[in-house]
Structures are given as C-alpha cells and as structure tokens.
C-alpha cells in the first residue's frame, strides 16, 4: 500500500480542489476524507454537557455526512476508493490529532486565501494545520 493521505473536506470549492489534487497526484495513496463539525468553545460549553445540545448540531452532522457521501461518489467516479470520517470539535485540532493518531504521511487541505483582517478575525484552519502538523501538509488554492 502507498502513502496514507488525509484530505480536509468542508464543502468549499477549495476543499473540492484539494480532493481533486490528492486524487490526481497520489493515485496509489490510501485517501481519507475528513469533515469536522465545528462546535462552539468557551462560553457556550460552560452551559452544555453534550454536543447534541448545541443548537443545529444534528443538522451540521447530517450536512457533514452528505458532504462526505458526495466526495466518496466523486472519488468513485475517478476510480478511487475513499474512506470518510466525521469528527466533532475545532477543525484544525481535530484534523491534526486524527492525522497523528492514524499515522497519515500527509494532509491535503484547501485554503480560502484570506488576508489581513479577514484572516485574523475568521482564523485560518489551513495555517494552523501547517503550523501544528508534524507531517507534510499540502495547501491547495482553487484556480
């Protein structure tokens, strides 16, 4: 078996570009698409003992499952089997922790390309993954 490649999926065109890149560049790799359902941290969690009590959680999980089903179909159309995983938490943390725990050799992630105040205000999952991951991280920009 070839390398193990994790592809971050969030439903954006950038994530689609990351999946297309991984399928094209690493055809022998075992590819796993991972979607992270983001749940609030901090203040909200002080009043909630379960993610199922977070408003909209069930809808977010259903949306994530639909995204993963769609990317699995896309990969199948390209002749590639694809494993899918749904995680819950902070996306950058969950992606890196899962990649470490499951011994992935690389992560492929799309970038929204935000700059300046937008990046500071909204954060950057891809930037955090690049900084935290001990393995190779390939950042794909949509053309």
WOZIQUI-V618925 format. One record per backbone hydrogen bond with DSSP energy under -1.0 kcal/mol. CO is the residue of the C=O (numbers start at 1). NH is the residue of the N-H. E is the energy in kcal/mol with one decimal. If there is no record, write none. Layout:
# WOZIQUI-V618925
co | nh | e
CO | NH | E
CO | NH | E
This chain:
# WOZIQUI-V618925
co | nh | e
3 | 30 | -2.9
4 | 105 | -1.8
4 | 106 | -1.4
5 | 32 | -2.7
6 | 108 | -3.1
7 | 34 | -2.7
12 | 16 | -2.0
13 | 17 | -2.2
14 | 18 | -1.9
15 | 19 | -2.4
16 | 20 | -2.6
17 | 21 | -2.4
18 | 22 | -2.5
19 | 23 | -2.7
20 | 24 | -2.1
21 | 25 | -3.3
22 | 26 | -2.1
26 | 29 | -1.5
28 | 2 | -1.0
30 | 5 | -2.5
31 | 83 | -2.1
32 | 7 | -2.9
33 | 85 | -2.4
34 | 9 | -2.9
35 | 87 | -2.8
37 | 89 | -2.5
44 | 47 | -1.8
50 | 53 | -1.6
51 | 54 | -1.5
54 | 57 | -2.2
56 | 60 | -2.3
57 | 61 | -2.4
58 | 62 | -2.4
59 | 63 | -2.5
60 | 64 | -2.4
61 | 65 | -2.7
62 | 66 | -2.1
63 | 67 | -2.4
64 | 68 | -2.4
65 | 69 | -2.2
66 | 70 | -2.2
67 | 71 | -2.3
68 | 72 | -2.0
69 | 73 | -1.9
70 | 74 | -2.2
71 | 75 | -2.5
72 | 76 | -2.3
73 | 77 | -2.3
74 | 78 | -1.1
75 | 80 | -2.7
76 | 79 | -1.6
83 | 33 | -2.9
85 | 35 | -2.3
87 | 37 | -3.2
90 | 94 | -2.9
91 | 95 | -2.7
92 | 96 | -1.9
93 | 97 | -2.7
94 | 98 | -2.4
95 | 99 | -2.3
96 | 100 | -2.4
97 | 101 | -2.9
98 | 102 | -2.3
99 | 104 | -2.5
100 | 103 | -1.4
105 | 136 | -1.2
106 | 6 | -2.4
107 | 138 | -3.1
108 | 8 | -2.0
109 | 140 | -2.7
116 | 120 | -2.0
117 | 121 | -3.3
118 | 122 | -2.7
119 | 123 | -1.8
124 | 128 | -2.2
125 | 129 | -2.6
126 | 130 | -2.5
127 | 131 | -2.1
128 | 132 | -2.3
129 | 133 | -2.7
136 | 107 | -2.2
138 | 109 | -2.6
140 | 111 | -2.0
